[in-house]
């Protein structure tokens, strides 16, 4: 058993011990939350130190830390401040193991298939920058993806001599269907297509792709392909993680990349890359890992043996450990609330917002009404007003919105667990006032 497997098992034991302590009734604030859970949405909101004079509709950008995460960060920070070398050396292994165990439990995957990163962008850069490609092969992506995906894939194509092609997935957002998205993508697949890179939830429009249906369609194509020509599906999943009640195997993708400091409410500066065991060998690391087994092999203290590729893909060096080691608390926070309950709440608030916007004059709602095609981001525009001006006006009413950072810009709102139905109504009234 390699070192990573040992540490993950250690982390699983740590997780089990925490839950056992929760049942036993030890009355520390941290354990009490685990024992009692969150009785209602007010209790959940009370875990955040948000400025209550404002309505926060941009939680998808950068998370406010809930109390369990804040407390873990402070606990690790104090230890590192008091005795950095000792605290780090005693926790570098078990701290990461606990995070991997918690993430694996939430995602429904093996912890040994998860690499830890600092953000979605870092994860995309690490994965796409290391994909094995040869001249003549192709990366197929879309025109709807974020700058980080676009740039990472473009650079990889330039370095390998492979081609990089982007396509639109639909003709009109007003009439888009899951079937249109899947059929459009499949028609664009060529014999040289090796990787398909998509985004689960588009931050440009709020559209949610049917990843499982795409994966199934590509699997049909792969049945007639040799292993070295099989198409791999890579997903930027940051705006689905922490919203959708699914486990990664249910999505059917080969690689999944996400930051965990958005919808997951994880510590700022954390993220992950997950890959299927059979897919990981196609990714090459670009930053040396500090995995202890790899390091001991380099020091010639141990004989060469297999190391999980996800461990090799986890960048080494010194990180903001107080944040990384507190990430397990974010996954536990969601698990205690209940993944199904989280999804139901976010859907409820988003439907309320979309239905209200759809009735307003001069307002064009761009995010599909159906939750089959949307998640937690709502994009719209007001006729005659630039998106930036709308955001400024809403800020005057103490409503925090954002502008989508794309060539075509919209106003973005993202009702989340940080909000209430009453706040959504206040936001709708403020937007209605801008249309008269």
C-alpha positions, 0 to 999 in steps of 0.5 A, a space after each residue: 500500500 502506497 503512502 497516499 492510500 495509507 493516509 486516506 485510510 487514516 483520514 477515513 478513520 479521522 472522519 469516522 471518529 468525528 462522527 462518533 464524537 458527534 453522536 456521543 454528545 461532546 459539547 464543543 461548538 463544532 461537535 454540537 453542530 454535527 450532533 444537532 444538524 441544521 433545523 432550518 434555513 435560518 440556522 444555516 444562514 446564521 453560520 455566515 458572517 455576511 453583512 445583513 444590511 445587503 442582499 448577497 446574490 454573488 455567492 458563486 464568485 467567492 464564498 463567505 466561510 460558514 462557522 465550521 470552516 472559519 473555526 477550522 481555519 483559525 485553529 490551524 492558523 493558530 497552530 501554524 503561528 505558534 510553532 509552524 514547523 512542528 504543527 505542519 510536520 504533524 499534520 501535513 499527512 493526516 490533514 490532507 487525508 481528512 480532506 480527501 476522505 470528506 471529498 470522496 464521501 461527498 462526491 461518491 468516488 475513491 479518494 485516491 482519484 482526487 488531486 487537490 488544487 487551489 482553484 478551478 483555473 489551477 485545476 484546468 491548467 494542470 489537467 489540460 496542460 498535461 493531457 497526452 496529445 499527439 499531432 493530428 489529434 483534436 480537442 473539441 470544445 465550445 464557444 461558451 466556456 470560460 477564459 480559463 478553459 479556452 486559454 488552457 486548451 489553446 496553449 496545450 494544442 500549440 505545445 503538442 501540435 494538436 488542433 483545438 476547435 470550438 463549436 456552438 452547442 445551440 442556435 437559440 437559448 430561448 428554444 434550447 433543449 438537452 437533445 439539441 445540445 447532445 446532437 449538436 456535439 455528437 455531429 461535430 465529433 471527428 475521427 481525430 477528436 481525442 478530448 471533449 471539454 465542456 462546462 457543466 453550468 455556463 457562467 455566461 448564461 446560466 445554462 446547464 448541460 446534460 453531462 450524463 447524456 453527453 457522456 452516454 452519446 460519446 460512449 456509443 462512439 467509443 465502442 467502435 474506437 481503439 483504446 488509444 483513440 477513445 474520446 475522453 470527456 472533461 468537465 469544468 464543474 464548478 457551478 454544479 458542485 455544491 448545487 446539484 444532488 449527484 455523485 461524480 460517477 453518475 455524470 459519466 465524465 472522465 475528468 471533473 475540475 472545480 474550485 471548492 470556494 464557491 457553491 461549496 463554501 470551502 476555504 478560499 483558495 481550494 479546489 480539486 481535480 477528479 479523474 477515473 482510474 483509467 483516465 488518469 494515466 493520460 494526464 501528466 503532472 507539470 508541478 512536482 508533488 510533495 507526496 511522501 512516497 514520491 519524495 522518498 523515492 527521489 531521496 532514494 530512501 525507498 524502492 520505486 513503486 506505483 503512486 496514484 496519478 492523482 497524487 502526482 497531479 497534486 502540486 507540491 510546495 507550501 500552501 495556505 495549509 490553514 485553508 487546505 486542511 479546513 476544506 473537509 469542513 465544507 464537505 461535512 457542512 453540506 452533508 449535514 444539511 443534506 445534498 437533496 435539501 441544498 438542491 431543492 432550496 437553490 432550485 426553489 429560489 432560482 425558480 422564484 427569481 426567473 418566474 418574476 423576471 419573465 413577467 417584467 417589461 423590458 427584461 429579457 431572461 436568458 437562463 432557461 426556465 427549466 431546472 433541467 437546463 439551469 442550476 443556480 445562476 440567473 442571467 438577464 438584461 434590461 432593454 436600454 441599460 448596460 449590464 454594468 449600469 444595472 449592477 450599479 443601480 442594484 448596489 445603490 439598493 444594497 443588492 450585490 449582483 455581477 456582470 458576466 465577464 464575457 464578450 456578450 455581457 448580462 446581469 447575473 444573480 445567483 440565489 443560494 443558501 445565503 438568501 431567502 424568498 423574501 430577499 428574492 422578492 426585494 430584488 425583483 421589486 428593485 429590478 421592476 423599478 428599473 424598468 419603469 
